[in-house]
Amino acid sequence: MSTIPRRSASAVRRGLAGMARLVVLVLFAAAQVCVLTVPARIWLPEYVAAAGLTVLVAIPACRLLPALSRKCAPSLYGRPIESPYLPLPALERTENGWYWNGYDFHKSRWVSLAQRRGRWFFTDPATWRDLCWLVVNPLTGGLLAAVPVALAGFGAFLLVAPLTAAHLAAGAWYFPLPVTTPAGIAATVVAGLALLVLGLVAAPGAVGLHETWTRWLLAPDERALLARRVERLFATRAAAIDAQAAELRRIERDLHDGAQARLIAIGISLGTAELLLDTDPDEVRRQLAGARELSAAALRELRGLVHGIQPPMLADRGLGAALEDLAMDAPVPTDVEVGLVGRPDAALESAVYFSVAELLANAAKHAAAKRVRVSVTHPPGALQVVVADDGKGGADFSRGTGLAGVQRRVAAFDGVVECASPPGGPTEITIVIPYAE
C-alpha cells in the first residue's frame, strides 16, 4: 500500500517537470518567431525589403539559436546534443607563398580566410538542417509542446471557473459549461481536473517527442561523426608519436647519463687495476671493489630503466599482479581490486598500468590522500579503471598534475578520462577504454 502514494507522487513530479520543460519550449518557439519576424515588420514594412531583412537576420541566427537549443538540451531533455558541424579546415601556406584553405588557393591570406569561412558555413549540411529547424520548429516543435500546456492550462482555468463566475459581467459566457448550478459547477470541476491530469500525463511523452524531433535536425549526422572521428584519430596519433619520441629521448638520456657513465668508470677502474697489478696489489683491490660497486649501481639503473619501459611483473603475471605490486610500493596505502577474466593486449595493459602509477603519484603528491582505492572492471565492451582517494580534491586537467598525460595516454586507445574532484575532496578518476575480451 505504501508504494502507491510514492508512485503517485513520482508521477506527479514527472508531470510537473515535463510541464515546466514544455513551457520553456513554447517560450523558446515564440522567441524564434520574434527574432525572425519582428525586426522586419518594425523597420521595413514593405514585403520585399521585409523578406530581405528576415533573411539577413536568419543567416546569423541559423547558428546562434540552434547552438542555444543544444546548450539547453541537458536541462530540457536530460541528455546533451553534440555540435554537428564539420571541422573548420586549417589554413596552410605553401612554399611559393600561396594559401590553401581546404577549398582553393589564394595569394591573399585575408581573402583565403574569408572564403574558407563562407564555404565552410554554406557547404556544411548541418547549416541547412539548422535553417530548416529554425523555420519549422516554431510550428512543429511549438505545437508539439503547446498541446499539453494548453490542456493543463485550460483544465486549471476550468477548476477556478466556479470561483470567478460570480464576478463576471451579466450575460457574459466564459465557460463551456454553466457554473450557476451545483450540477454545472461539478461538471466544470470534473472536466477541469480531467484536462489537467491529461496534460500532466502527456507532458513527459511530449518532451520525449520534442527531443526526438530536435535531435533529428540538430544532432550530428554520420558524416559529421566520421569527420570528428578522423580528426580525433589524427590528434591521438600525433600525441602518441610525440609521446613515443619523448620516451625514446628519456631512455637515451638515462642510458647516457647513468649506465653508460658507470660502465665507462668500470672500464677505467679495470684498466687502472691492470696497470697496478704487479706494483700495488692493495690499490688493485680497491679498484676492483669500486668496479664491483659501479657494476651493481649500473645494474640497478638498468633494472629501473627496464621497469620504466615494461615492468617484469606486468609482462610475466599480468595487470592484476602488477597493480598489486605497484600498490605495495606506493607512498599511500592502496587497495586494489581487479575483476578481469582474461588478459588485455600488452599495449593496453601497459597504458593502464602507467596511468594508475601516475594517478597514485598524484594522490600522494598533490591530494595529500591517506588512502587510495583502485578498481579495474570489465563492463560490456569496455575496460574501466577507477582511482579514488580521500584527499583534498581540486584536481583539474589544466593544472599540470599529470591528468593531461593520462588523458593523452588512454586517448591512443579511444579511451576517455573523467574527473570528479570537488574542492575538499574526495577525488575519483574514471578511465574507460573500449575493450572486447
C-alpha positions as CSV (number, residue, x, y, z in Angstrom):
1,M,0.0,0.0,0.0
2,S,2.9,2.4,0.7
3,T,4.2,2.1,-2.8
4,I,1.0,3.5,-4.4
5,P,1.4,7.0,-2.8
6,R,5.1,7.0,-3.7
7,R,4.4,6.1,-7.3
8,S,1.6,8.7,-7.5
9,A,3.9,11.4,-6.1
10,S,6.7,10.4,-8.5
11,A,4.2,10.5,-11.5
12,V,3.1,14.0,-10.4
13,R,6.7,15.2,-10.1
14,R,7.4,13.8,-13.6
15,G,4.3,15.5,-15.0
16,L,5.1,18.9,-13.4
17,A,8.8,18.7,-14.5
18,G,7.7,17.8,-18.0
19,M,5.1,20.7,-18.0
20,A,7.8,23.1,-16.9
21,R,10.1,22.0,-19.7
22,L,7.2,22.3,-22.2
23,V,6.5,25.9,-21.1
24,V,10.2,26.7,-21.7
25,L,10.0,25.1,-25.2
26,V,6.8,27.1,-26.0
27,L,8.5,30.3,-25.0
28,F,11.6,29.4,-27.0
29,A,9.5,28.8,-30.1
30,A,7.8,32.2,-29.5
31,A,11.2,33.8,-29.2
32,Q,12.2,32.2,-32.5
33,V,9.2,33.8,-34.3
34,C,10.0,37.2,-32.8
35,V,13.7,37.0,-33.8
36,L,12.8,36.1,-37.4
37,T,9.8,38.4,-38.0
38,V,9.5,41.3,-35.6
39,P,12.6,43.2,-36.8
40,A,11.4,43.1,-40.4
41,R,7.9,44.2,-39.5
42,I,9.1,47.1,-37.4
43,W,11.9,48.5,-39.5
44,L,10.8,47.8,-43.1
45,P,7.1,47.2,-43.7
46,E,7.5,46.7,-47.4
47,Y,7.1,43.0,-48.2
48,V,10.2,42.6,-50.4
49,A,12.5,44.6,-48.0
50,A,11.0,42.7,-45.0
51,A,11.8,39.4,-46.6
52,G,15.3,40.5,-47.3
53,L,15.9,41.7,-43.7
54,T,14.4,38.4,-42.5
55,V,17.0,36.5,-44.5
56,L,19.7,38.7,-43.1
57,V,18.5,38.0,-39.6
58,A,18.1,34.3,-40.3
59,I,21.6,33.8,-41.6
60,P,23.4,34.6,-38.3
61,A,20.5,33.2,-36.2
62,C,20.9,30.0,-38.2
63,R,23.8,29.0,-35.9
64,L,23.0,31.0,-32.8
65,L,19.6,29.8,-31.9
66,P,20.3,26.1,-32.6
67,A,23.5,26.4,-30.6
68,L,21.4,27.8,-27.7
69,S,19.0,24.9,-28.1
70,R,21.9,22.4,-27.9
71,K,23.3,24.1,-24.8
72,C,19.9,23.9,-23.1
73,A,19.4,20.2,-24.1
74,P,20.8,18.6,-20.9
75,S,18.4,20.7,-18.8
76,L,15.4,20.1,-21.0
77,Y,15.9,16.5,-22.2
78,G,18.4,15.1,-19.7
79,R,20.9,14.3,-22.4
80,P,23.3,16.6,-24.4
81,I,23.1,17.2,-28.1
82,E,26.6,17.4,-29.5
83,S,27.6,20.0,-32.1
84,P,27.1,18.6,-35.6
85,Y,29.4,21.0,-37.6
86,L,32.3,19.7,-39.7
87,P,35.7,20.9,-38.5
88,L,37.0,24.1,-40.0
89,P,39.8,23.3,-42.5
90,A,43.2,24.5,-41.5
91,L,44.8,27.4,-43.3
92,E,48.2,26.3,-44.8
93,R,50.8,28.4,-46.6
94,T,52.6,26.7,-49.5
95,E,56.3,27.1,-50.3
96,N,55.5,29.6,-53.1
97,G,53.6,31.9,-50.7
98,W,50.0,30.9,-51.7
99,Y,47.4,30.0,-49.0
100,W,45.4,26.7,-49.2
101,N,42.2,26.9,-47.1
102,G,40.9,23.4,-47.8
103,Y,38.9,24.5,-50.8
104,D,41.1,26.7,-53.0
105,F,44.4,28.6,-53.4
106,H,44.7,32.3,-52.8
107,K,47.5,34.8,-52.8
108,S,45.9,36.9,-50.1
109,R,45.6,35.5,-46.6
110,W,42.5,37.5,-45.7
111,V,40.7,36.5,-48.9
112,S,41.6,32.9,-48.2
113,L,40.3,33.2,-44.6
114,A,37.0,34.8,-45.8
115,Q,36.4,32.2,-48.5
116,R,37.2,29.4,-46.1
117,R,34.7,30.7,-43.5
118,G,32.0,31.2,-46.1
119,R,32.4,27.9,-47.9
120,W,32.7,26.0,-44.6
121,F,29.5,27.7,-43.4
122,F,27.4,27.2,-46.5
123,T,28.6,23.7,-47.6
124,D,28.1,22.1,-44.2
125,P,24.9,20.1,-44.3
126,A,24.3,20.9,-40.6
127,T,23.9,24.6,-41.6
128,W,20.9,23.7,-43.8
129,R,19.4,21.4,-41.2
130,D,19.8,24.3,-38.7
131,L,18.0,26.6,-41.1
132,C,15.2,24.0,-41.6
133,W,14.8,23.7,-37.8
134,L,14.8,27.4,-37.4
135,V,11.9,27.8,-39.8
136,V,9.9,24.7,-39.0
137,N,10.4,24.4,-35.2
138,P,8.1,27.3,-34.2
139,L,5.3,25.4,-35.9
140,T,6.1,21.8,-35.3
141,G,8.0,21.9,-32.1
142,G,6.0,24.7,-30.7
143,L,2.7,23.0,-31.5
144,L,4.0,19.7,-30.0
145,A,4.9,21.5,-26.8
146,A,1.9,23.7,-26.7
147,V,-0.8,21.0,-26.8
148,P,-0.1,19.5,-23.3
149,V,0.4,23.1,-21.9
150,A,-2.9,24.2,-23.4
151,L,-4.7,21.1,-22.0
152,A,-3.3,21.7,-18.5
153,G,-3.8,25.4,-18.6
154,F,-7.5,25.1,-19.7
155,G,-8.0,22.4,-17.1
156,A,-6.7,24.8,-14.4
157,F,-8.9,27.5,-15.9
158,L,-12.0,25.3,-15.5
159,L,-11.1,24.4,-11.9
160,V,-11.2,28.1,-10.9
161,A,-14.2,28.9,-13.1
162,P,-16.8,28.5,-10.3
163,L,-14.8,31.0,-8.1
164,T,-14.6,33.6,-10.8
165,A,-18.0,33.3,-12.5
166,A,-19.8,35.4,-9.9
167,H,-17.5,38.4,-10.7
168,L,-18.1,38.3,-14.5
169,A,-20.4,40.8,-16.3
170,A,-24.0,39.9,-16.6
171,G,-24.7,37.8,-19.6
172,A,-21.1,37.1,-20.4
173,W,-20.3,33.5,-21.4
174,Y,-16.7,32.5,-20.5
175,F,-17.0,28.8,-19.8
176,P,-18.2,25.8,-21.9
177,L,-20.4,24.6,-19.0
178,P,-22.9,26.7,-16.9
179,V,-21.5,27.4,-13.5
180,T,-24.6,28.8,-11.9
181,T,-26.0,25.5,-10.7
182,P,-24.4,22.8,-8.5
183,A,-24.5,20.3,-11.4
184,G,-22.8,22.7,-13.7
185,I,-20.1,23.5,-11.1
186,A,-19.5,19.8,-10.5
187,A,-19.3,19.1,-14.2
188,T,-16.9,22.1,-14.7
189,V,-14.6,20.9,-11.9
190,V,-14.6,17.3,-13.2
191,A,-13.8,18.4,-16.7
192,G,-11.0,20.8,-15.5
193,L,-9.5,18.1,-13.3
194,A,-9.6,15.6,-16.3
195,L,-7.9,18.0,-18.6
196,L,-5.3,19.0,-16.1
197,V,-4.4,15.3,-15.4
198,L,-4.4,14.6,-19.1
199,G,-2.0,17.5,-19.7
200,L,0.4,16.3,-16.9
201,V,0.3,12.7,-18.1
202,A,1.1,13.8,-21.7
203,A,3.8,16.2,-20.7
204,P,6.8,13.7,-20.3
205,G,5.8,12.0,-23.6
206,A,5.6,15.3,-25.4
207,V,9.1,16.2,-24.1
208,G,10.4,12.9,-25.5
209,L,8.8,13.5,-28.9
210,H,10.2,17.0,-28.9
211,E,13.6,15.7,-28.1
212,T,13.3,13.2,-31.0
213,W,12.3,15.9,-33.4
214,T,15.1,18.2,-32.2
215,R,17.8,15.5,-32.4
216,W,16.6,14.6,-35.9
217,L,17.7,18.0,-37.2
218,L,20.3,19.3,-34.7
219,A,22.3,16.2,-33.7
220,P,25.4,15.2,-35.8
221,D,24.8,13.0,-38.8
222,E,27.1,10.2,-39.9
223,R,29.3,12.5,-42.0
224,A,29.9,14.8,-39.0
225,L,30.6,11.9,-36.7
226,L,33.0,10.4,-39.2
227,A,34.8,13.7,-39.7
228,R,35.1,14.1,-35.9
229,R,36.3,10.6,-35.6
230,V,39.0,11.2,-38.2
231,E,40.0,14.4,-36.6
232,R,40.4,12.7,-33.2
233,L,42.4,9.9,-34.7
234,F,44.8,12.4,-36.3
235,A,45.1,14.2,-32.9
236,T,45.6,11.0,-30.9
237,R,48.1,9.6,-33.5
238,A,50.1,12.8,-33.3
239,A,50.0,12.7,-29.5
240,A,51.1,9.0,-29.5
241,I,54.0,9.8,-31.8
242,D,55.1,12.7,-29.7
243,A,54.9,10.6,-26.5
244,Q,56.9,7.8,-28.1
245,A,59.6,10.2,-29.2
246,A,59.7,11.8,-25.8
247,E,60.0,8.3,-24.2
248,L,62.9,7.4,-26.6
249,R,64.7,10.6,-25.7
250,R,64.2,9.8,-22.0
251,I,65.6,6.3,-22.4
252,E,68.6,7.7,-24.4
253,R,69.3,10.3,-21.7
254,D,69.0,7.8,-18.8
255,L,71.4,5.4,-20.6
256,H,73.8,8.2,-21.4
257,D,73.9,9.8,-18.0
258,G,73.5,6.7,-15.9
259,A,74.5,3.2,-17.0
260,Q,76.9,4.3,-19.8
261,A,78.8,6.6,-17.4
262,R,79.1,3.9,-14.9
263,L,80.3,1.3,-17.5
264,I,83.0,3.8,-18.6
265,A,84.0,4.2,-15.0
266,I,84.2,0.4,-14.6
267,G,86.5,0.3,-17.7
268,I,88.7,2.9,-16.2
269,S,88.9,1.1,-12.9
270,L,89.8,-2.2,-14.5
271,G,92.4,-0.5,-16.7
272,T,94.0,1.1,-13.6
273,A,94.0,-2.3,-11.8
274,E,95.7,-3.9,-14.8
275,L,98.5,-1.3,-14.7
276,L,99.0,-1.7,-11.0
277,L,98.6,-5.4,-10.8
278,D,102.4,-6.1,-10.3
279,T,103.3,-3.0,-8.3
280,D,100.4,-2.1,-5.9
281,P,98.1,-5.0,-5.1
282,D,96.3,-3.0,-2.4
283,E,95.3,-0.3,-4.9
284,V,94.2,-3.1,-7.3
285,R,91.9,-4.5,-4.7
286,R,90.4,-1.0,-4.2
287,Q,89.9,-0.5,-7.9
288,L,88.2,-3.9,-8.2
289,A,85.9,-3.2,-5.3
290,G,85.0,0.1,-6.8
291,A,84.3,-1.5,-10.1
292,R,82.1,-4.1,-8.4
293,E,80.1,-1.3,-6.7
294,L,79.8,0.6,-10.0
295,S,78.6,-2.6,-11.8
296,A,76.0,-3.1,-9.1
297,A,74.8,0.5,-9.4
298,A,74.7,0.2,-13.2
299,L,72.7,-3.0,-12.9
300,R,70.2,-1.2,-10.5
301,E,69.8,1.6,-13.0
302,L,69.3,-0.8,-15.9
303,R,66.6,-2.6,-13.9
304,G,64.9,0.6,-13.1
305,L,65.0,1.6,-16.7
306,V,63.6,-1.7,-17.8
307,H,60.9,-1.4,-15.2
308,G,60.0,2.1,-16.6
309,I,59.7,0.6,-20.1
310,Q,57.9,-2.7,-19.3
311,P,57.7,-3.9,-15.6
312,P,58.7,-7.6,-15.4
313,M,55.7,-8.3,-13.1
314,L,53.4,-6.9,-15.8
315,A,54.9,-8.9,-18.5
316,D,55.0,-12.2,-16.5
317,R,51.9,-12.2,-14.4
318,G,49.5,-9.6,-15.9
319,L,47.8,-6.4,-14.9
320,G,46.3,-7.5,-11.6
321,A,49.6,-8.7,-10.1
322,A,51.4,-5.7,-11.4
323,L,48.9,-3.3,-9.9
324,E,49.1,-5.1,-6.5
325,D,52.9,-4.9,-6.7
326,L,52.6,-1.2,-7.5
327,A,50.3,-0.7,-4.6
328,M,52.8,-2.3,-2.2
329,D,55.4,0.3,-3.2
330,A,53.0,3.2,-3.3
331,P,53.6,6.1,-0.8
332,V,49.9,6.0,0.1
333,P,48.1,2.8,1.4
334,T,46.3,1.5,-1.6
335,D,43.6,-1.1,-2.0
336,V,43.5,-2.9,-5.4
337,E,40.5,-4.8,-6.8
338,V,40.9,-6.3,-10.3
339,G,37.9,-8.0,-11.9
340,L,39.4,-9.2,-15.3
341,V,38.9,-12.7,-16.6
342,G,41.5,-12.7,-19.4
343,R,44.5,-10.6,-20.2
344,P,44.2,-7.5,-22.4
345,D,46.8,-6.7,-25.0
346,A,50.3,-5.9,-23.8
347,A,50.0,-2.3,-25.0
348,L,46.7,-1.8,-23.3
349,E,48.0,-3.3,-20.1
350,S,51.0,-1.0,-20.2
351,A,48.8,2.1,-20.7
352,V,46.5,1.2,-17.8
353,Y,49.5,0.3,-15.5
354,F,51.4,3.6,-16.1
355,S,48.1,5.6,-15.9
356,V,47.4,4.1,-12.5
357,A,51.0,4.7,-11.4
358,E,50.7,8.4,-12.4
359,L,47.4,8.8,-10.6
360,L,48.8,7.2,-7.4
361,A,51.7,9.6,-7.6
362,N,49.2,12.5,-7.9
363,A,47.3,11.3,-4.9
364,A,50.4,11.3,-2.8
365,K,52.0,14.5,-4.1
366,H,49.0,16.8,-4.8
367,A,46.0,15.5,-2.9
368,A,47.6,14.6,0.4
369,A,45.5,11.5,0.4
370,K,45.5,9.0,3.3
371,R,44.1,6.1,1.4
372,V,43.5,5.2,-2.3
373,R,41.2,2.7,-3.9
374,V,42.0,1.2,-7.4
375,S,39.3,-0.8,-9.1
376,V,39.6,-2.4,-12.6
377,T,36.4,-3.9,-14.0
378,H,35.2,-5.1,-17.4
379,P,31.7,-3.8,-18.2
380,P,30.4,-4.9,-21.6
381,G,32.6,-3.6,-24.4
382,A,35.0,-1.6,-22.2
383,L,37.7,-1.7,-19.6
384,Q,37.0,0.6,-16.7
385,V,39.6,1.8,-14.2
386,V,38.5,3.9,-11.1
387,V,41.1,5.5,-8.9
388,A,39.6,7.2,-5.8
389,D,41.3,8.9,-2.9
390,D,40.2,10.7,0.2
391,G,42.4,13.7,-0.4
392,K,41.7,17.5,-0.6
393,G,40.3,17.3,-4.1
394,G,40.5,20.1,-6.7
395,A,42.2,18.0,-9.4
396,D,42.0,19.6,-12.8
397,F,43.2,18.7,-16.3
398,S,44.6,22.2,-16.8
399,R,46.8,22.3,-13.7
400,G,49.6,20.1,-14.9
401,T,49.1,17.4,-12.3
402,G,49.6,14.5,-14.6
403,L,45.9,14.2,-15.6
404,A,46.6,15.6,-19.1
405,G,49.3,13.0,-19.6
406,V,46.9,10.2,-18.5
407,Q,44.3,11.6,-20.9
408,R,46.8,11.6,-23.8
409,R,48.0,8.0,-22.9
410,V,44.5,6.5,-23.0
411,A,43.3,8.6,-26.0
412,A,45.6,6.5,-28.2
413,F,43.1,3.6,-27.4
414,D,40.0,5.8,-27.9
415,G,39.7,6.0,-24.1
416,V,38.3,8.8,-22.1
417,V,39.1,10.1,-18.6
418,E,36.5,11.6,-16.3
419,C,37.4,13.6,-13.2
420,A,35.2,14.2,-10.2
421,S,37.2,16.2,-7.7
422,P,35.3,18.9,-5.8
423,P,37.3,21.2,-3.5
424,G,37.7,19.5,-0.2
425,G,37.6,16.0,-1.8
426,P,37.2,13.2,-2.4
427,T,38.6,12.7,-5.9
428,E,37.5,9.9,-8.3
429,I,39.2,9.5,-11.6
430,T,37.5,7.1,-14.1
431,I,39.2,5.7,-17.2
432,V,37.0,4.0,-19.8
433,I,38.7,2.3,-22.7
434,P,36.9,0.3,-25.4
435,Y,37.8,-3.4,-24.9
436,A,36.4,-6.7,-26.1
437,E,37.8,-9.8,-24.5
